[in-house]
């Protein structure tokens, strides 16, 4: 959906001295898990565990994907003595991107510049399942020219919630409406977050409301990779 996030994540990891590989893989299984389809989720999870078995660390530029693996894979295989150790081993070495950079590698600054003000949304999975809050802010504070302005209720859900937004669209719409008002009242040029689902949801609402606030993944700013249009913006002018 947003390849530039993956390229930005790889750049940040390589700049930090990591050797990065991207094995063949599938979805982490969270959509099926959230829909109650445990059988499909287990099938997907087994593929993921096999794909990442031989790596030292697994890093995701997404709190929801990392949270699924770290918090829910051990639950998913709790009754399987053969697969539970593999699920636990994968969980132990899986991290959200900014958490890995700060908490594991000890990175405190990045070589990037961004001219303007930004506000930051704390995605639910990253914040509540993984404790990701100070890490992205610490790294953003080192970006030359960037000023972070905290919005009101930055840690309140944006209303996406994966399949929640489909099942309960009216409730989801009300939640993202409140979030959009808080974003607008921060009076910044750019909105950042660490989860693409949240970013797409908020970008969609801001666009429908006619707002010009740019929406980007935090990794793009930290890596200095902002050539791609903001999330939800046209990628090219339509032909006449």
Wavefront OBJ file of the C-alpha trace (Angstrom):
o trace
v 0.000 0.000 0.000
v 2.911 2.356 0.749
v 6.249 0.895 -0.444
v 8.151 4.013 0.637
v 7.579 3.023 4.281
v 9.405 -0.249 3.734
v 12.299 1.457 1.942
v 12.526 4.050 4.730
v 12.573 1.314 7.369
v 15.386 -0.515 5.556
v 17.409 2.712 5.275
v 17.048 3.423 9.007
v 18.103 -0.115 9.919
v 21.060 -0.176 7.539
v 22.196 3.264 8.718
v 22.159 1.795 12.235
v 24.500 -0.998 11.142
v 22.024 -3.805 10.572
v 22.106 -6.324 7.758
v 18.534 -6.390 6.447
v 16.807 -9.211 4.610
v 13.186 -9.363 3.491
v 12.137 -13.000 3.099
v 9.073 -14.168 1.209
v 6.155 -13.715 3.574
v 2.428 -13.129 3.915
v 0.149 -11.050 6.137
v 0.678 -11.529 9.888
v -2.912 -12.800 10.155
v -4.399 -9.979 12.171
v -7.458 -9.385 9.934
v -8.477 -13.036 10.270
v -7.690 -12.996 13.993
v -9.817 -9.897 14.596
v -12.662 -11.535 12.684
v -12.579 -14.622 14.905
v -11.180 -16.984 12.269
v -8.584 -18.733 14.402
v -8.038 -21.576 11.927
v -6.949 -19.286 9.101
v -4.904 -17.206 11.532
v -2.979 -20.256 12.693
v -2.255 -21.298 9.097
v -0.910 -17.821 8.316
v 1.069 -17.643 11.564
v 2.807 -20.939 10.830
v 4.021 -19.501 7.508
v 5.272 -16.373 9.255
v 7.086 -18.347 11.953
v 8.825 -20.447 9.311
v 9.828 -17.396 7.249
v 11.493 -15.613 10.162
v 12.802 -18.549 12.178
v 16.505 -18.038 11.453
v 16.811 -14.280 11.929
v 18.198 -12.513 14.981
v 15.417 -9.917 15.032
v 12.169 -9.208 13.233
v 11.322 -5.518 12.805
v 8.058 -4.100 11.500
v 7.231 -0.460 10.691
v 3.797 -1.182 12.169
v 2.695 -1.476 15.782
v -0.311 -3.571 14.801
v 1.681 -6.195 12.903
v 4.410 -6.347 15.539
v 1.769 -6.445 18.271
v -0.023 -9.323 16.579
v 3.146 -11.406 16.521
v 4.457 -10.398 19.929
v 1.227 -10.404 21.950
v -1.104 -12.804 20.144
v 0.970 -15.545 18.500
v 1.781 -17.145 21.902
v -1.930 -16.976 22.788
v -2.843 -18.509 19.448
v -0.647 -21.577 20.025
v -1.013 -21.835 23.799
v -2.571 -25.317 23.463
v 0.024 -26.635 21.001
v 3.222 -27.847 22.721
v 4.967 -28.269 19.374
v 4.336 -24.778 17.996
v 4.157 -22.715 21.184
v 7.972 -22.574 21.585
v 8.299 -21.296 18.016
v 5.605 -18.687 18.600
v 7.278 -17.540 21.804
v 10.707 -17.409 20.175
v 9.377 -15.238 17.358
v 7.508 -13.012 19.807
v 10.645 -12.461 21.871
v 12.639 -11.129 18.908
v 9.921 -9.061 17.198
v 9.882 -5.271 17.548
v 8.166 -2.207 16.168
v 10.649 -0.117 14.160
v 11.190 2.896 16.439
v 11.239 0.677 19.525
v 13.937 -1.484 17.970
v 16.052 1.508 17.015
v 15.838 3.129 20.458
v 15.383 0.258 22.913
v 17.553 -2.430 21.289
v 20.142 -0.520 19.241
v 20.353 2.514 21.518
v 19.871 4.998 18.672
v 19.053 8.501 19.910
v 19.381 10.579 16.727
v 18.972 10.241 12.985
v 20.582 12.049 10.074
v 17.537 13.726 8.580
v 16.023 17.148 8.056
v 12.427 18.296 7.720
v 11.326 21.911 7.618
v 8.040 22.406 9.416
v 5.739 21.480 12.252
v 4.327 17.994 12.816
v 1.936 16.347 15.223
v 2.004 12.681 16.213
v -0.791 10.125 16.696
v -0.101 7.188 19.023
v -1.504 4.112 17.313
v -3.393 1.798 19.655
v -1.492 -1.438 19.081
v 1.928 0.166 19.289
v 1.057 2.118 22.415
v -0.987 -0.406 24.350
v 0.536 -3.721 23.294
v 4.159 -2.660 22.824
v 4.667 0.476 24.902
v 5.653 2.627 21.921
v 5.312 6.299 22.862
v 8.585 7.994 23.777
v 10.680 6.217 21.136
v 9.349 7.972 17.995
v 9.364 11.318 19.796
v 12.979 10.851 20.851
v 14.033 10.208 17.265
v 11.892 13.031 15.879
v 13.541 15.469 18.290
v 16.820 14.888 16.440
v 15.432 15.754 12.976
v 16.887 19.087 11.891
v 14.247 21.787 11.348
v 11.342 19.722 12.699
v 9.072 21.009 15.466
v 6.724 18.545 17.184
v 3.424 19.954 18.454
v 1.395 17.553 20.572
v -2.279 17.326 19.688
v -4.974 16.871 22.322
v -5.680 13.197 23.066
v -2.839 11.943 20.887
v -3.229 8.529 22.546
v -6.939 8.148 21.730
v -7.990 5.726 18.969
v -8.439 7.071 15.432
v -11.410 4.762 14.832
v -9.777 2.412 12.343
v -9.269 -0.743 14.384
v -8.883 -2.946 11.311
v -12.142 -4.800 10.705
v -13.807 -2.595 13.357
v -14.053 0.211 10.794
v -15.979 -2.120 8.475
v -18.249 -3.712 11.074
v -19.073 -0.517 12.955
v -18.665 2.225 10.361
v -20.866 4.769 12.141
v -18.930 4.473 15.396
v -15.642 4.482 13.518
v -16.684 7.607 11.635
v -17.525 9.429 14.847
v -14.189 8.504 16.412
v -12.121 9.609 13.424
v -14.150 12.821 13.288
v -13.064 13.683 16.815
v -9.479 12.722 15.973
v -9.508 14.946 12.876
v -10.608 17.929 14.962
v -7.736 17.376 17.382
v -5.316 17.099 14.457
v -6.589 20.330 12.916
v -6.452 22.192 16.237
v -2.745 21.358 16.581
v -2.176 23.719 13.604
v 0.661 21.736 12.061
v 1.662 21.097 8.488
v 2.019 17.336 8.836
v 0.466 14.407 10.721
v 2.680 11.436 11.601
v 2.028 7.977 13.038
v 3.574 4.524 13.008
v 0.732 2.440 11.569
v -0.441 2.635 7.975
v -4.029 1.616 8.806
v -4.387 4.573 11.171
v -2.671 6.889 8.703
v -4.951 5.895 5.824
v -8.035 6.293 8.016
v -7.042 9.751 9.235
v -5.831 10.852 5.799
v -9.156 9.820 4.296
v -11.138 11.821 6.839
v -8.945 14.909 6.492
v -9.229 14.716 2.698
v -13.015 14.357 2.800
v -13.154 17.402 5.069
v -11.092 19.394 2.572
v -8.066 19.757 4.866
v -4.585 20.205 3.440
v -2.649 18.578 6.296
v -0.065 16.170 4.917
v -0.049 12.629 6.328
v 3.107 10.512 6.482
v 4.556 7.506 8.253
v 7.116 8.492 10.867
v 9.766 6.311 9.183
v 9.643 8.468 6.050
v 10.518 11.569 8.077
v 13.207 9.833 10.153
v 14.864 8.462 7.009
v 14.653 11.791 5.186
v 12.602 10.161 2.444
v 9.768 12.567 1.701
v 9.866 12.687 -2.092
v 6.755 10.535 -2.371
v 3.445 12.440 -2.177
v 1.750 12.330 1.245
v -0.607 9.451 2.004
v -3.890 9.941 0.164
v -2.511 12.576 -2.181
v -2.599 12.042 -5.957
v 0.558 10.360 -7.256
v 0.296 11.964 -10.689
v -1.760 14.566 -12.484
v -4.632 13.062 -14.517
v -4.238 13.162 -18.263
v -6.167 15.886 -20.073
l 1 2 3 4 5 6 7 8 9 10 11 12 13 14 15 16 17 18 19 20 21 22 23 24 25 26 27 28 29 30 31 32 33 34 35 36 37 38 39 40 41 42 43 44 45 46 47 48 49 50 51 52 53 54 55 56 57 58 59 60 61 62 63 64 65 66 67 68 69 70 71 72 73 74 75 76 77 78 79 80 81 82 83 84 85 86 87 88 89 90 91 92 93 94 95 96 97 98 99 100 101 102 103 104 105 106 107 108 109 110 111 112 113 114 115 116 117 118 119 120 121 122 123 124 125 126 127 128 129 130 131 132 133 134 135 136 137 138 139 140 141 142 143 144 145 146 147 148 149 150 151 152 153 154 155 156 157 158 159 160 161 162 163 164 165 166 167 168 169 170 171 172 173 174 175 176 177 178 179 180 181 182 183 184 185 186 187 188 189 190 191 192 193 194 195 196 197 198 199 200 201 202 203 204 205 206 207 208 209 210 211 212 213 214 215 216 217 218 219 220 221 222 223 224 225 226 227 228 229 230 231 232 233 234 235 236 237 238 239 240
